[in-house]
Amino acid sequence: MAFQNSCIVVPNGDCSCFTVFDNSLWTDPPLPANVVTATINVTVPGQITPYSYSVPTGSIPNLFDPNVGVQVCASDLGYGDFFPDNEYTITYTIRYTMVLHGPVFTVTYVIIKAFICGILCCMRKKRLSLPPPPPRGCDYEVYEKLSLAEGVLRSLLYANCCGNMQSALQDIEWLKSYCANCGIPPHSVQRQDAGCGCHSTPERHNQDGRWNNS
């Protein structure tokens, strides 16, 4: 059976960076020591030319250390300080040899991840800003909208887990629209933070482990 690489991608708490861990089933050969180069390309829907990160030679062994990995930050790739809420296609490519100075082989692994720290921050702020429920029950419009948004968020997590990018993108756009009115001036809506000011003072989030769909 031909060798095939694979990896796990773990975003950090504020979506400023993610860490790549190689979890390929290595044989003998090739072994991690046979890897010559490692490259991580990132694109979002509609982006033709990928942002590319070449892992420094001295850092390649970190890919195979489950406690270290290789960190790639939004600023490394030209996205700014944070990865905007979106679906990201991450392509992990390694070139390796079977024997010293032998032919070089190339394998590629693709994983799709949803980075939605802005949306998660918005949802938390929306929950915290809810007014007390009226005596007749929780039928304020704001409660109904938040309940609907919670359902869309669950749909997004499920779609991303199952690899349904089209559905996930629709859910992300709906939630970004919902989060556009987060109690800050309208001109801020176009920022990368889902319109909630969440990234102006970064806050930590625990992203759902189901997003690590390797």
C-alpha positions as CSV (number, residue, x, y, z in Angstrom):
1,M,0.0,0.0,0.0
2,A,1.3,3.4,-0.9
3,F,2.1,5.8,1.9
4,Q,-0.4,8.5,2.6
5,N,0.1,11.4,5.0
6,S,-2.5,12.9,7.3
7,C,-2.7,15.5,10.1
8,I,-4.9,17.0,12.8
9,V,-5.5,20.8,12.9
10,V,-6.2,22.4,16.2
11,P,-7.1,26.2,16.3
12,N,-6.1,28.1,19.4
13,G,-8.6,29.9,21.6
14,D,-8.9,33.2,19.7
15,C,-8.3,31.9,16.1
16,S,-5.1,33.9,15.7
17,C,-3.2,30.6,15.0
18,F,-3.7,26.9,14.5
19,T,-1.3,24.0,15.2
20,V,-0.7,21.1,12.8
21,F,0.1,17.6,14.2
22,D,1.1,14.9,11.8
23,N,-0.8,11.6,12.5
24,S,0.3,9.6,9.5
25,L,0.7,5.9,9.7
26,W,4.4,5.7,9.2
27,T,6.0,2.5,7.9
28,D,9.6,1.5,7.6
29,P,10.4,3.2,5.3
30,P,9.4,6.0,5.0
31,L,9.9,7.4,8.5
32,P,9.5,10.9,9.7
33,A,13.3,11.3,9.4
34,N,12.8,10.8,5.6
35,V,10.8,14.0,5.2
36,V,12.6,16.5,3.1
37,T,10.0,19.4,3.1
38,A,6.6,20.1,4.6
39,T,4.2,22.8,3.4
40,I,0.9,24.0,4.7
41,N,-1.4,25.8,2.2
42,V,-4.6,27.6,3.3
43,T,-7.5,28.8,1.2
44,V,-11.1,30.0,1.8
45,P,-14.0,29.6,-0.7
46,G,-13.4,31.8,-3.7
47,Q,-9.7,32.2,-3.0
48,I,-7.7,31.0,-6.1
49,T,-4.1,31.5,-4.9
50,P,-3.5,29.8,-1.5
51,Y,-1.6,31.3,1.3
52,S,1.4,29.1,1.8
53,Y,3.6,28.3,4.8
54,S,6.8,26.3,4.4
55,V,7.8,24.6,7.6
56,P,11.4,25.6,8.4
57,T,13.7,22.5,8.1
58,G,14.6,22.7,11.8
59,S,10.9,22.7,12.8
60,I,9.9,19.6,10.7
61,P,10.5,17.2,13.6
62,N,7.9,19.1,15.7
63,L,5.2,17.9,13.3
64,F,5.6,14.4,14.7
65,D,5.7,15.4,18.4
66,P,2.2,15.2,19.8
67,N,3.1,17.8,22.5
68,V,4.6,20.4,20.1
69,G,3.3,20.4,16.5
70,V,3.9,23.3,14.1
71,Q,2.0,26.5,14.7
72,V,0.7,28.6,11.8
73,C,-0.7,32.1,12.5
74,A,-3.0,34.3,10.5
75,S,-0.3,36.9,10.4
76,D,2.1,34.4,8.8
77,L,-0.4,34.0,5.9
78,G,-1.6,37.5,5.3
79,Y,-5.0,37.2,7.0
80,G,-4.3,39.8,9.6
81,D,-4.2,39.2,13.3
82,F,-7.0,36.6,13.3
83,F,-8.6,34.1,10.9
84,P,-11.9,35.7,10.0
85,D,-15.0,33.5,10.5
86,N,-15.1,31.1,7.6
87,E,-14.5,27.6,6.3
88,Y,-10.8,27.0,5.7
89,T,-9.3,24.3,3.4
90,I,-5.9,23.3,4.8
91,T,-3.6,21.3,2.5
92,Y,-0.7,19.5,4.2
93,T,2.0,18.4,1.8
94,I,5.2,16.6,2.5
95,R,8.1,15.5,0.3
96,Y,10.1,12.4,1.4
97,T,12.6,9.9,0.2
98,M,12.6,6.1,0.8
99,V,16.4,6.0,1.0
100,L,19.1,8.6,1.5
101,H,19.6,10.6,-1.7
102,G,16.9,8.6,-3.4
103,P,14.0,9.8,-5.5
104,V,11.7,12.3,-3.8
105,F,8.0,11.5,-3.4
106,T,5.1,13.9,-2.7
107,V,1.9,13.2,-0.7
108,T,-0.9,15.6,0.2
109,Y,-3.7,15.6,2.7
110,V,-6.6,18.0,2.8
111,I,-8.7,18.9,5.8
112,I,-11.6,21.5,6.1
113,K,-11.9,23.5,9.3
114,A,-14.4,26.1,10.5
115,F,-12.8,28.9,12.4
116,I,-15.6,30.8,14.1
117,C,-14.2,32.5,17.1
118,G,-16.0,35.8,16.3
119,I,-19.3,34.0,16.1
120,L,-18.8,32.1,19.3
121,C,-17.8,35.4,21.1
122,C,-21.0,37.0,19.7
123,M,-23.2,34.2,20.8
124,R,-21.8,34.4,24.3
125,K,-22.3,38.1,24.5
126,K,-25.8,37.8,23.2
127,R,-26.6,35.3,25.9
128,L,-25.1,37.5,28.6
129,S,-27.0,40.6,27.4
130,L,-30.5,38.9,27.5
131,P,-33.0,41.0,29.5
132,P,-35.0,39.2,32.3
133,P,-37.8,37.1,30.9
134,P,-41.3,38.7,31.0
135,P,-43.9,37.3,33.4
136,R,-45.8,35.6,30.6
137,G,-42.7,33.5,29.6
138,C,-39.7,33.8,27.5
139,D,-41.4,35.0,24.4
140,Y,-39.4,38.2,23.8
141,E,-38.3,38.5,20.1
142,V,-34.7,38.6,21.3
143,Y,-35.1,35.2,23.0
144,E,-36.7,33.7,19.9
145,K,-33.9,35.0,17.6
146,L,-31.2,33.7,20.0
147,S,-32.9,30.3,20.1
148,L,-32.9,30.2,16.3
149,A,-29.2,31.3,16.2
150,E,-28.3,28.5,18.7
151,G,-30.0,26.0,16.3
152,V,-28.1,27.4,13.3
153,L,-24.8,27.1,15.3
154,R,-25.6,23.4,16.0
155,S,-26.3,23.0,12.3
156,L,-22.9,24.6,11.5
157,L,-21.0,22.3,13.8
158,Y,-22.8,19.2,12.4
159,A,-22.2,20.2,8.8
160,N,-18.6,20.9,9.4
161,C,-18.1,17.6,11.2
162,C,-19.7,15.8,8.3
163,G,-17.8,17.7,5.6
164,N,-20.8,19.5,4.2
165,M,-19.0,22.7,3.3
166,Q,-21.9,24.3,1.4
167,S,-24.3,24.0,4.3
168,A,-21.6,25.1,6.8
169,L,-20.9,28.2,4.7
170,Q,-24.6,29.1,4.6
171,D,-24.8,28.8,8.4
172,I,-21.7,30.9,8.9
173,E,-23.1,33.7,6.7
174,W,-26.4,33.6,8.6
175,L,-24.7,33.8,11.9
176,K,-22.4,36.6,10.8
177,S,-25.5,38.6,9.8
178,Y,-27.1,37.8,13.1
179,C,-24.0,38.9,14.9
180,A,-23.7,42.2,13.0
181,N,-25.9,43.9,15.5
182,C,-23.9,43.3,18.7
183,G,-24.2,46.7,20.4
184,I,-21.4,48.5,18.6
185,P,-21.4,51.1,15.8
186,P,-22.7,49.7,12.4
187,H,-19.5,50.8,10.6
188,S,-17.7,48.0,12.6
189,V,-19.7,45.3,11.0
190,Q,-17.2,44.8,8.3
191,R,-14.4,43.9,10.7
192,Q,-13.1,40.4,11.1
193,D,-14.8,39.8,14.4
194,A,-18.4,39.1,13.4
195,G,-19.3,42.7,14.5
196,C,-18.9,42.1,18.2
197,G,-15.6,43.7,19.0
198,C,-14.5,40.3,20.3
199,H,-11.0,40.5,18.7
200,S,-10.3,44.0,19.9
201,T,-9.7,42.5,23.4
202,P,-9.1,38.8,22.6
203,E,-11.0,36.4,24.7
204,R,-10.3,32.7,25.0
205,H,-12.8,30.1,23.7
206,N,-12.9,26.3,23.8
207,Q,-13.7,25.3,20.3
208,D,-15.8,22.2,19.9
209,G,-13.5,19.1,19.6
210,R,-15.7,17.8,16.7
211,W,-14.1,20.3,14.5
212,N,-10.9,18.3,14.5
213,N,-12.3,16.1,11.7
214,S,-9.2,14.5,10.6
